[in-house]
Each structure stands twice: as C-alpha cells, then as structure tokens.
Amino acid sequence: MAHRPRPSRERALRQIERHAFEVGPTLPSRRLTPVEQLLDGTATVVTDIEPVTTALHQMAPAVGEYRLSTR
C-alpha cells in the first residue's frame, strides 16, 4: 500500500460509493438490561393506555365545572 501523506476526498468518496450497497452481517439481538426492560414496558403501557385516557378526558367535566347528577 502506498504512503498517502494526506487523505484524498475523491478516494474516500469512491470507497463510500463502492461499499454503499453492501449489507454486513446482522448482529444477534442482545438481552435488555433491567432498566431498558422497565423503560420499554413503560413506553408500551403509555401507548396502550392513551385511548383510555382520551375517553376519560372527554367524559370528565372541565376544571371548575360542576355537573349535577340527574338520578
């Protein structure tokens, strides 16, 4: 390999173009740490409960509003 005192921009771009479509080996999935599991579970709960909270907000009276029961 020849000595190149300075990096060549054109050489780097050609190298990127040459390897742009190569797909490397897939990495095996790693186990989540307990903190990551907690965060993942929390995010799942938040997305699952969002429709319920939206429905509750629609049924609940506005702040400062009093609704008299008609029963």
Number of C-alpha atoms within 10 A of each C-alpha: 3 4 5 7 6 6 8 9 9 9 10 11 10 11 11 11 11 10 9 9 8 8 7 6 6 6 6 6 6 6 8 10 9 9 9 11 12 12 12 13 11 12 11 11 11 12 9 11 10 11 11 9 12 10 10 11 11 9 9 10 11 10 6 6 8 8 9 6 5 4 3
